[in-house]
């Protein structure tokens, strides 16, 4: 265990969730021990949120504290993936550059390398900000987050073959009979497209625009919150987002860390994908509720309440019993099974997504071992 002197809020078969200051928890990790840090910190929004967020003027310096520790604990081929939503300047319909300043500072000052810039388009996001979009109708709704992929070196470990998108129907037709649908030649752009273009590689290479709806309404986490009567985290990202980067940038057995865990989507996906994981958050109530992600259908309301209450008492809930969720079977070719693949946009549907573990349905109640923290 990497954090022996920091008892976790709960344990699973592959990871642990810790409550505390992420700076202190990161400082307790050994040098070059982590393969991927993937997180979504509180954004620099104008309106204060219940989960805590910093003002734009101090945001870059605040986040840089964590980035320095992240840089130390990453392995030489490790990655740091940072999801940041956009924001406006105070009182005017002008966009803030804070999320771009973060990327520039991390590279120019801290020494990270920007491996690639990704953009998460959430088509289900509600129109905002209200003043400029709904009331005055001066701007379009803000539905894209920047997702910076930093490497500790210029050569972070990556394999795009693990996140291939299914071929379009048109491409499938071409592959079935290349001579009938395709003639090798130089395109107007100057690209020389040869016969190898008609080779079946198991899927198409995704673009850096990830279209992922954030519309889950009936997952194990929200069902657990409803059963126990607690409020869910107000700023969850969809599981398909961390799934993409965990598959892309790590291998089974690698260590994934989320330093602003919230509802612990990252930890859950890492568990399902066969990675070791650590999740940090300063809010014990958020972590207590996040434990619901790891229960199977065999658990009833009493089981969830018992674990939730134990965590809030400062005890460690051991969720390693065999009645909890088992990892899903590997998805052939690492395909994400998008709903539609158009113009190089990776469309990742939440419903029936392969990251959802196959729950064990047992006749007996879920058991857990509770040990004093």
C-alpha positions as CSV (number, residue, x, y, z in Angstrom):
1,X,0.0,0.0,0.0
2,X,1.5,3.3,-1.1
3,X,-0.2,5.4,1.6
4,X,0.3,3.3,4.7
5,X,0.1,6.2,7.1
6,X,-3.1,7.5,5.6
7,X,-6.1,5.1,6.3
8,X,-8.6,5.2,3.4
9,X,-12.3,6.0,3.5
10,X,-12.8,2.7,1.7
11,X,-11.0,-0.1,-0.1
12,X,-11.8,-2.1,-3.2
13,X,-10.1,-5.0,-4.9
14,X,-7.8,-2.6,-6.9
15,X,-7.9,0.8,-5.1
16,X,-8.6,3.1,-2.3
17,X,-10.3,6.4,-1.7
18,X,-8.7,8.8,0.7
19,X,-10.1,11.9,2.4
20,X,-7.7,14.8,2.9
21,X,-5.7,17.6,1.4
22,X,-4.5,16.3,-2.0
23,X,-1.3,18.2,-1.7
24,X,-0.4,16.3,1.5
25,X,-1.6,13.0,0.0
26,X,0.5,13.5,-3.2
27,X,3.5,14.4,-1.0
28,X,3.2,11.1,0.7
29,X,3.5,9.2,-2.6
30,X,6.9,8.0,-3.8
31,X,8.7,9.6,-6.7
32,X,7.9,8.1,-10.1
33,X,5.2,5.8,-8.8
34,X,2.2,6.8,-10.8
35,X,1.3,6.1,-14.5
36,X,-1.6,8.5,-14.9
37,X,-3.1,11.4,-13.0
38,X,-6.5,12.1,-14.4
39,X,-8.7,14.7,-12.8
40,X,-11.2,17.5,-13.1
41,X,-10.5,20.2,-10.5
42,X,-13.1,22.9,-9.5
43,X,-13.2,25.3,-12.4
44,X,-12.5,29.1,-12.2
45,X,-16.1,30.0,-12.4
46,X,-17.6,33.4,-11.4
47,X,-20.3,31.9,-9.4
48,X,-19.2,30.1,-6.2
49,X,-20.0,26.4,-6.1
50,X,-20.8,24.2,-3.1
51,X,-17.8,22.0,-3.9
52,X,-15.4,24.9,-3.8
53,X,-13.8,26.8,-6.6
54,X,-11.1,29.4,-6.9
55,X,-11.2,32.9,-8.5
56,X,-9.6,33.3,-11.9
57,X,-6.9,35.7,-10.6
58,X,-5.5,33.1,-8.3
59,X,-6.4,29.9,-10.2
60,X,-3.2,29.2,-12.1
61,X,-0.9,29.6,-9.1
62,X,-3.3,27.5,-7.0
63,X,-3.4,24.6,-9.4
64,X,0.3,24.8,-10.1
65,X,0.9,23.6,-6.5
66,X,-0.7,20.3,-7.3
67,X,1.0,20.1,-10.7
68,X,4.4,20.3,-9.1
69,X,3.6,17.2,-7.0
70,X,2.0,15.4,-9.9
71,X,5.2,16.0,-11.9
72,X,7.3,14.4,-9.1
73,X,5.1,11.3,-8.7
74,X,4.7,10.5,-12.4
75,X,6.8,7.9,-14.0
76,X,9.0,9.1,-16.9
77,X,6.4,7.9,-19.4
78,X,3.5,9.0,-17.3
79,X,0.7,11.4,-18.2
80,X,-1.3,14.1,-16.6
81,X,-4.8,14.6,-18.0
82,X,-6.7,17.8,-16.9
83,X,-10.3,18.5,-17.7
84,X,-11.1,22.3,-17.5
85,X,-14.4,24.0,-18.3
86,X,-14.5,27.5,-19.8
87,X,-15.6,30.7,-18.1
88,X,-16.4,34.3,-18.8
89,X,-14.9,37.5,-17.4
90,X,-16.7,39.3,-14.7
91,X,-19.7,41.4,-15.9
92,X,-19.1,41.2,-19.7
93,X,-19.7,38.5,-22.4
94,X,-16.0,38.0,-22.9
95,X,-14.3,34.6,-22.5
96,X,-11.6,34.1,-19.9
97,X,-8.3,32.6,-20.9
98,X,-7.7,31.0,-17.6
99,X,-7.8,27.4,-18.9
100,X,-5.3,28.3,-21.6
101,X,-3.1,30.1,-19.1
102,X,-3.0,26.9,-17.1
103,X,-1.6,24.9,-20.1
104,X,1.0,27.6,-20.9
105,X,2.2,27.9,-17.3
106,X,2.4,24.1,-16.9
107,X,4.6,23.9,-20.0
108,X,6.7,27.1,-19.9
109,X,7.2,27.3,-16.2
110,X,6.8,23.8,-14.7
111,X,8.3,21.9,-17.6
112,X,5.4,19.7,-18.7
113,X,5.0,18.8,-22.3
114,X,1.6,19.2,-24.0
115,X,1.2,15.9,-25.8
116,X,-2.2,16.9,-27.2
117,X,-5.1,19.1,-26.6
118,X,-8.5,17.4,-26.5
119,X,-12.0,18.9,-26.5
120,X,-14.9,17.3,-24.8
121,X,-18.2,18.2,-26.4
122,X,-21.2,17.6,-24.1
123,X,-24.3,17.8,-26.3
124,X,-26.6,17.4,-23.3
125,X,-25.2,20.4,-21.4
126,X,-27.8,23.0,-20.5
127,X,-27.5,26.5,-22.0
128,X,-25.2,28.7,-20.0
129,X,-24.3,31.3,-18.8
130,X,-27.9,32.4,-18.2
131,X,-27.2,36.1,-18.5
132,X,-25.5,36.0,-22.0
133,X,-27.3,32.9,-23.5
134,X,-30.8,32.7,-22.0
135,X,-31.7,36.2,-21.1
136,X,-29.9,38.6,-23.5
137,X,-29.3,35.9,-26.2
138,X,-25.9,37.3,-27.1
139,X,-23.9,34.1,-27.0
140,X,-24.3,30.4,-27.9
141,X,-24.3,27.9,-25.1
142,X,-20.9,26.8,-23.8
143,X,-20.7,23.0,-24.3
144,X,-17.0,22.2,-24.8
145,X,-14.4,21.6,-22.1
146,X,-10.6,21.7,-22.8
147,X,-8.9,18.5,-21.8
148,X,-5.1,19.0,-21.6
149,X,-3.0,15.9,-22.0
150,X,0.5,16.6,-20.5
151,X,3.5,14.3,-20.5
152,X,6.3,14.4,-18.0
153,X,8.5,13.9,-21.0
154,X,7.9,14.4,-24.7
155,X,7.2,10.6,-24.9
156,X,4.4,9.6,-22.6
157,X,3.1,6.0,-23.0
158,X,0.2,5.8,-25.3
159,X,-1.6,3.4,-27.7
160,X,-4.4,4.8,-29.8
161,X,-5.1,1.2,-31.0
162,X,-6.8,0.7,-27.6
163,X,-9.4,3.4,-28.3
164,X,-10.4,2.8,-31.9
165,X,-13.8,4.0,-33.0
166,X,-16.0,1.5,-35.0
167,X,-15.9,2.0,-38.8
168,X,-18.7,4.0,-40.4
169,X,-21.1,2.0,-42.7
170,X,-19.4,3.6,-45.7
171,X,-16.0,2.4,-44.6
172,X,-17.3,-1.1,-43.9
173,X,-18.7,-1.2,-47.4
174,X,-15.3,-0.1,-48.8
175,X,-13.5,-2.7,-46.8
176,X,-15.8,-5.4,-48.0
177,X,-14.9,-4.7,-51.7
178,X,-12.1,-2.2,-52.1
179,X,-11.9,-2.4,-55.9
180,X,-15.5,-1.5,-56.3
181,X,-15.5,1.6,-54.0
182,X,-11.9,2.9,-53.9
183,X,-9.2,3.8,-56.3
184,X,-5.7,4.7,-55.0
185,X,-4.6,8.2,-56.1
186,X,-3.2,11.5,-55.0
187,X,-6.0,13.6,-53.4
188,X,-6.4,17.4,-54.0
189,X,-4.8,18.0,-50.6
190,X,-1.6,16.3,-51.9
191,X,-2.0,13.2,-49.8
192,X,-1.0,10.0,-51.7
193,X,-3.7,7.5,-50.6
194,X,-2.5,4.0,-51.6
195,X,-4.0,0.5,-51.4
196,X,-3.2,0.1,-47.8
197,X,-6.0,2.6,-47.0
198,X,-8.4,-0.3,-47.6
199,X,-6.8,-2.4,-44.9
200,X,-9.0,-3.4,-42.0
201,X,-7.3,-2.2,-38.8
202,X,-10.2,-3.1,-36.5
203,X,-11.5,0.5,-36.3
204,X,-10.8,4.1,-37.1
205,X,-8.4,6.4,-35.3
206,X,-10.4,8.8,-33.1
207,X,-10.0,12.5,-33.3
208,X,-9.2,14.8,-30.4
209,X,-12.9,16.0,-30.3
210,X,-14.7,13.6,-27.9
211,X,-18.5,13.9,-28.1
212,X,-19.8,12.4,-24.8
213,X,-23.2,13.2,-23.4
214,X,-23.2,13.7,-19.6
215,X,-26.8,12.6,-19.0
216,X,-26.6,9.6,-16.7
217,X,-29.7,9.5,-14.5
218,X,-30.0,5.9,-13.3
219,X,-26.6,4.5,-12.5
220,X,-25.5,2.7,-9.3
221,X,-24.2,6.0,-7.9
222,X,-27.4,8.0,-8.3
223,X,-29.6,5.1,-7.2
224,X,-27.5,4.7,-4.1
225,X,-27.8,8.4,-3.3
226,X,-31.5,8.3,-3.7
227,X,-31.8,5.2,-1.5
228,X,-29.7,6.6,1.3
229,X,-31.2,10.1,0.9
230,X,-28.0,12.1,0.2
231,X,-27.3,14.6,-2.5
232,X,-25.2,13.5,-5.5
233,X,-22.1,15.4,-6.4
234,X,-23.1,18.4,-8.5
235,X,-20.3,18.3,-11.1
236,X,-19.7,14.7,-12.2
237,X,-18.1,13.8,-15.5
238,X,-19.4,10.8,-17.5
239,X,-17.5,7.5,-17.2
240,X,-16.7,7.4,-20.9
241,X,-14.3,10.4,-20.5
242,X,-11.9,8.7,-18.0
243,X,-12.4,5.4,-19.8
244,X,-11.0,6.9,-23.0
245,X,-7.8,8.2,-21.4
246,X,-7.3,5.2,-19.1
247,X,-7.4,2.8,-22.0
248,X,-5.4,5.1,-24.2
249,X,-2.6,5.9,-21.8
250,X,-2.2,3.0,-19.4
251,X,-2.0,-0.8,-19.3
252,X,-3.7,-3.3,-16.9
253,X,-2.0,-3.1,-13.5
254,X,-0.9,0.5,-13.9
255,X,-1.7,3.1,-11.2
256,X,-4.2,5.8,-11.9
257,X,-4.7,8.7,-9.5
258,X,-7.5,11.3,-9.3
259,X,-6.6,14.2,-7.0
260,X,-10.1,15.9,-7.1
261,X,-12.2,12.7,-7.0
262,X,-15.7,14.0,-6.2
263,X,-18.0,11.1,-6.9
264,X,-15.0,8.9,-7.9
265,X,-15.9,8.2,-11.5
266,X,-12.2,7.8,-12.3
267,X,-11.6,5.2,-9.6
268,X,-14.6,3.2,-10.6
269,X,-13.6,3.1,-14.3
270,X,-10.0,2.2,-13.3
271,X,-11.3,-0.7,-11.2
272,X,-13.4,-2.0,-14.1
273,X,-10.5,-1.6,-16.6
274,X,-8.1,-3.6,-14.4
275,X,-6.0,-0.7,-13.2
276,X,-4.8,0.1,-9.7
277,X,-6.2,3.4,-8.4
278,X,-6.1,6.1,-5.7
279,X,-8.6,8.8,-5.3
280,X,-8.3,11.9,-3.1
281,X,-11.0,14.4,-2.0
282,X,-11.2,16.8,1.0
283,X,-15.0,16.2,1.4
284,X,-15.7,13.0,3.3
285,X,-19.4,13.2,2.5
286,X,-18.6,13.1,-1.3
287,X,-16.3,10.0,-0.8
288,X,-18.9,8.3,1.4
289,X,-21.5,8.5,-1.3
290,X,-19.0,7.5,-4.0
291,X,-18.7,4.1,-2.4
292,X,-22.2,3.3,-3.9
293,X,-20.5,2.9,-7.3
294,X,-18.9,-0.3,-6.1
295,X,-22.0,-2.2,-4.9
296,X,-23.8,-4.9,-6.9
297,X,-27.5,-5.3,-7.2
298,X,-27.3,-7.8,-4.3
299,X,-26.8,-4.9,-1.9
300,X,-29.9,-3.4,-0.4
301,X,-30.6,-0.1,1.3
302,X,-29.3,-1.3,4.6
303,X,-26.0,-2.3,3.1
304,X,-25.4,1.1,1.5
305,X,-26.5,2.9,4.6
306,X,-24.1,0.9,6.8
307,X,-21.1,1.6,4.6
308,X,-22.0,5.2,4.2
309,X,-22.4,5.7,7.9
310,X,-19.2,3.9,8.7
311,X,-17.2,6.1,6.4
312,X,-18.7,9.3,7.8
313,X,-17.7,8.0,11.3
314,X,-14.1,7.9,10.1
315,X,-13.9,4.1,9.7
316,X,-12.6,2.3,6.6
317,X,-15.2,0.4,4.7
318,X,-13.7,-2.7,3.1
319,X,-15.6,-3.4,-0.2
320,X,-13.4,-6.3,-1.4
321,X,-16.0,-9.0,-0.7
322,X,-16.9,-11.1,-3.7
323,X,-20.5,-9.9,-3.9
324,X,-19.4,-6.5,-5.2
325,X,-19.0,-5.7,-8.9
326,X,-16.7,-7.7,-11.0
327,X,-14.7,-6.3,-13.9
328,X,-16.4,-6.4,-17.2
329,X,-15.0,-8.6,-20.0
330,X,-12.5,-7.0,-22.3
331,X,-14.0,-5.2,-25.3
332,X,-12.7,-6.5,-28.6
333,X,-10.1,-4.2,-30.2
334,X,-10.7,-1.6,-27.4
335,X,-13.7,-0.3,-29.4
336,X,-15.9,2.3,-27.7
337,X,-19.0,1.4,-29.7
338,X,-20.0,5.0,-30.5
339,X,-23.6,5.7,-31.5
340,X,-22.5,7.5,-34.7
341,X,-19.1,8.2,-36.2
342,X,-19.2,11.2,-38.4
343,X,-16.4,13.5,-39.7
344,X,-13.8,12.1,-37.3
345,X,-15.9,12.9,-34.2
346,X,-15.8,10.1,-31.6
347,X,-19.4,9.7,-30.4
348,X,-19.5,7.8,-27.1
349,X,-22.9,6.7,-25.9
350,X,-23.6,6.3,-22.2
351,X,-26.4,3.8,-22.5
352,X,-25.2,0.3,-22.3
353,X,-21.6,1.4,-22.4
354,X,-19.0,-1.4,-22.0
355,X,-17.4,0.1,-19.0
356,X,-20.4,-0.9,-16.9
357,X,-19.4,-4.0,-14.9
358,X,-21.4,-7.1,-15.0
359,X,-23.0,-7.2,-11.5
360,X,-23.0,-10.4,-9.6
361,X,-26.5,-11.3,-8.5
362,X,-26.3,-13.3,-5.3
363,X,-29.1,-14.5,-3.0
364,X,-27.4,-13.4,0.1
365,X,-26.9,-9.8,1.3
366,X,-23.7,-7.9,0.6
367,X,-21.2,-8.2,3.3
368,X,-18.4,-5.8,4.3
369,X,-15.6,-5.7,6.8
370,X,-15.3,-2.4,8.7
371,X,-12.0,-1.7,10.3
372,X,-11.2,1.4,12.4
373,X,-9.3,4.0,10.5
